[in-house]
Amino acid sequence: MSPLYIGLMSGTSLDGVDAVLVEIDDSIITHRAAITFPMPDPLRQEILALITSSKTIDLQRFGVLDVQLGELFATAVLDLLSQSNCRATSVCAIGSHGQTLWHQPNHENPFTLQIGDPNRIAERTGITTVADFRRRDMAAGGQGAPLVPAYHHAHLRASSETRVILNLGGMANITLLPSTPDAPTTGFDTGPGNVLMDLHARIHMDCHFDKAGAWAASGCVDAQLLGDMLADPYFTAPPRKAQGANASMKHGCWHIRIGTRAYRLPISKPRSPNSRHAASAMR
């Protein structure tokens, strides 16, 4: 049997930890099992409070959350192993992305910050754990995102056709896979994906996301706001580029900074573009 690996991911929705068990050889990745382990609401609220706090953060609060998330990720791994009847000794390594608190690739001193202590994961599971992917990419001169083009290159590139892969998460990114053998694979963040709609759902819909896009499909585009967003210089900037979505809450409004622009979303009377037109916003 080919080597087994586990991947861990928690995204901007903060609704849970995705854990997947895969078998990898030189030519194919085989899905063996996967779960979404729920994130406890108190922990979710603590993470949101830390993300949206002022520029000064409580280091003790930060450290405690790092440990709690590491323990949650470890529990997700153990649950995955139990449900798939797989022994920890059969797994070569765990890849843990962590939970992003801040991503600022265009600062004079670019940085990105994820928490979820990988040492806790390794200790509780007994499995070698690899983490902190984005900071290494930045240290090498990258933007820290997206990371998925390497996977797309290895498993989806074809000599018969040029392919473009769209990945829709909190932020959206694309990978260009040329058919020409010597042409490089490239990828970049195209703009906001689900992050704004997820925020609206938390504030106004008492849920973590707009399930099946039902709320978005019931509305129409706010052309003025969409136009303002599309005027962001990010959309005309050439690749390589990556975006961070960083938010704070004050004076009854969410203040969201995406790339170079800041948006003010009133909590009582929201005004947002229809997310079914996210493709328009990403062009």
C-alpha positions in Angstrom: 0.0 0.0 0.0 1.2 3.6 -0.8 2.0 6.0 2.1 -0.9 7.5 4.0 -1.2 11.2 5.0 -3.7 13.4 6.8 -4.5 16.9 5.8 -6.1 19.5 8.2 -7.8 22.7 7.3 -10.1 25.3 9.0 -11.1 28.2 6.8 -12.6 31.7 7.2 -16.1 30.3 7.9 -14.9 28.8 11.2 -17.6 26.2 11.1 -15.3 23.2 11.6 -12.0 21.4 11.0 -11.8 19.4 7.7 -9.7 16.3 8.1 -8.9 14.0 5.2 -7.0 10.7 5.0 -5.3 10.1 1.6 -3.0 7.6 0.0 -0.3 9.1 -2.2 2.0 7.6 -4.7 3.9 9.1 -7.6 1.0 9.3 -10.0 -2.3 9.6 -8.0 -3.9 10.7 -4.7 -6.5 8.3 -3.4 -9.2 9.6 -1.0 -9.6 7.1 1.9 -11.8 9.0 4.4 -12.8 12.5 5.5 -14.7 14.3 8.2 -15.7 17.8 9.3 -15.1 18.1 13.0 -17.4 20.8 14.4 -15.8 23.9 16.0 -17.3 24.6 19.5 -19.1 27.9 19.4 -17.2 29.5 22.4 -13.9 28.8 20.6 -15.2 30.2 17.4 -16.3 33.4 19.2 -12.9 33.7 20.8 -11.2 33.4 17.5 -13.5 36.0 15.9 -13.0 38.4 18.8 -9.2 38.1 18.5 -9.3 38.6 14.7 -11.5 41.7 15.0 -9.8 43.2 18.1 -7.8 46.4 18.0 -4.2 46.5 16.9 -3.1 45.6 20.5 -3.8 42.0 21.4 -3.7 40.1 24.6 -0.7 37.7 24.4 -2.2 35.4 27.0 -5.4 35.2 25.0 -3.4 34.5 21.8 -1.4 31.7 23.4 -4.4 30.0 25.0 -6.2 30.0 21.6 -3.1 28.6 19.9 -3.1 25.7 22.3 -6.9 25.1 22.2 -6.9 25.0 18.4 -4.0 22.6 18.4 -5.9 20.3 20.7 -9.0 20.6 18.5 -7.0 19.7 15.4 -5.5 16.7 17.3 -9.0 15.6 18.3 -10.2 15.8 14.7 -7.3 13.6 13.6 -8.1 11.0 16.3 -11.7 11.0 15.3 -10.8 10.5 11.6 -8.5 7.6 12.5 -11.3 6.0 14.6 -13.9 6.4 11.9 -11.6 5.0 9.2 -10.3 2.1 11.3 -6.7 3.4 10.6 -3.9 3.1 13.1 -1.8 6.2 13.8 1.4 4.2 13.0 0.1 3.7 9.5 0.2 7.5 8.8 3.4 9.0 7.6 2.6 12.6 8.4 0.0 15.2 9.1 -0.1 18.5 7.2 -1.8 21.2 9.3 -2.5 24.6 7.7 -3.8 26.2 11.0 -6.3 29.0 11.4 -5.4 32.3 9.8 -5.7 35.3 12.0 -4.0 37.9 9.7 -2.5 37.8 6.2 -0.7 40.9 5.0 1.6 40.1 2.1 2.1 43.6 0.8 3.5 45.3 3.9 7.0 46.7 4.0 7.7 43.6 6.2 5.2 41.1 4.8 3.8 38.5 7.2 1.0 36.0 7.7 -0.1 34.5 11.0 -1.8 31.1 11.6 -2.4 29.4 15.0 -3.2 25.9 16.1 0.0 24.5 17.8 1.4 21.7 15.6 3.4 20.4 18.6 0.1 19.5 20.4 -1.1 17.6 17.3 2.1 15.7 17.1 2.2 14.9 20.8 -1.4 13.7 21.0 -1.5 11.7 17.8 2.1 10.4 17.8 2.3 11.4 14.1 4.9 13.7 12.5 3.2 17.0 11.9 4.2 19.6 9.3 2.8 23.1 9.5 3.5 26.9 9.0 3.4 26.6 5.2 2.6 30.2 4.3 5.4 31.9 6.3 8.0 29.7 4.5 6.6 30.8 1.2 6.8 34.4 2.2 10.4 33.9 3.4 11.2 32.6 -0.1 9.8 35.8 -1.6 6.2 34.6 -2.3 2.9 36.1 -1.2 2.0 33.2 1.1 -1.0 32.3 -1.1 -2.3 30.5 -2.9 -0.6 27.2 -2.0 -2.8 24.9 -4.0 -1.2 25.4 -7.5 1.5 22.9 -6.6 -1.1 20.2 -6.2 -2.9 21.3 -9.3 0.4 21.1 -11.2 1.1 17.6 -10.0 -2.3 16.0 -10.6 -4.4 18.1 -13.0 -1.9 19.4 -15.7 -2.4 17.9 -19.1 -0.4 18.1 -22.4 -3.6 17.9 -24.4 -5.1 21.2 -23.2 -4.5 24.4 -21.2 -6.5 24.3 -18.0 -7.6 26.9 -15.4 -8.7 25.8 -12.0 -10.9 28.1 -9.8 -10.8 27.5 -6.1 -13.6 29.3 -4.2 -13.1 29.7 -0.5 -13.1 32.7 1.8 -10.8 34.2 -0.8 -10.8 32.9 -4.4 -7.8 31.9 -6.5 -7.0 30.5 -9.8 -4.3 28.2 -11.2 -3.2 28.4 -14.8 -1.9 25.1 -16.1 -0.4 25.5 -19.6 -0.4 22.5 -22.0 3.1 23.5 -23.1 5.6 21.4 -21.2 8.2 24.1 -20.5 5.6 26.8 -19.5 5.5 27.5 -15.8 2.4 26.9 -13.7 1.1 30.1 -12.1 -1.6 31.0 -9.6 -2.9 34.0 -7.7 -5.7 35.2 -5.5 -8.5 36.7 -7.7 -10.3 38.5 -4.9 -12.9 37.9 -2.2 -14.9 34.6 -2.4 -17.2 33.8 0.4 -15.7 36.0 3.2 -18.2 38.9 2.9 -21.3 36.7 2.6 -20.1 34.5 5.6 -19.8 37.7 7.6 -23.3 38.8 6.7 -24.7 35.4 7.5 -23.1 35.5 11.0 -24.5 39.0 11.8 -27.9 38.9 10.2 -28.9 35.2 9.5 -27.8 33.5 12.7 -25.8 31.0 10.8 -22.3 30.6 9.5 -22.9 30.7 5.7 -25.6 31.2 3.1 -26.6 27.6 2.5 -26.9 26.8 -1.2 -26.8 30.5 -1.9 -30.5 30.8 -1.1 -30.3 34.3 0.4 -28.1 35.6 -2.3 -30.3 34.2 -5.0 -33.3 36.1 -3.6 -31.7 39.6 -4.1 -30.2 41.7 -6.8 -26.8 43.4 -7.3 -26.0 46.7 -5.6 -24.3 48.0 -8.7 -22.8 51.0 -7.0 -21.1 49.0 -4.2 -19.9 46.4 -6.6 -18.5 49.1 -8.8 -16.7 50.6 -5.9 -15.2 47.2 -5.0 -14.1 46.5 -8.6 -12.3 49.9 -8.6 -9.8 48.4 -6.1 -6.3 48.6 -7.8 -5.8 45.0 -6.8 -8.0 43.8 -9.7 -5.8 45.4 -12.3 -2.5 44.6 -10.6 -0.5 41.9 -12.4 0.2 38.5 -10.8 2.0 37.5 -8.5 -0.5 38.7 -5.9 -2.4 37.5 -2.8 -5.1 39.1 -0.7 -5.7 39.1 3.0 -9.2 39.8 4.5 -8.7 41.5 7.8 -11.6 42.9 9.9 -12.4 45.0 12.9 -15.6 46.1 14.6 -16.2 49.6 16.0 -19.0 52.2 16.2 -21.7 49.7 15.2 -20.0 48.7 11.9 -17.7 46.0 10.6 -14.6 47.6 9.0 -13.1 45.1 6.5 -9.8 45.6 4.8 -9.3 43.5 1.7 -6.1 44.2 -0.2 -5.8 48.0 -0.5 -9.4 49.0 0.2 -11.4 49.3 3.4 -15.2 48.6 3.5 -17.6 49.8 6.2 -20.6 47.5 6.7 -23.2 48.7 9.2 -24.4 45.9 11.5 -28.0 47.2 11.6 -28.5 48.0 7.9 -26.2 45.9 5.7 -25.4 46.8 2.2 -23.5 44.2 0.2 -23.3 43.0 -3.4 -25.1 39.7 -4.3 -22.5 36.9 -3.9 -24.0 35.0 -6.8 -22.1 37.7 -8.8 -18.8 36.9 -7.1 -17.5 35.9 -10.5 -18.1 39.4 -11.8 -16.2 40.8 -8.8 -13.2 38.6 -9.4 -12.6 39.6 -13.0 
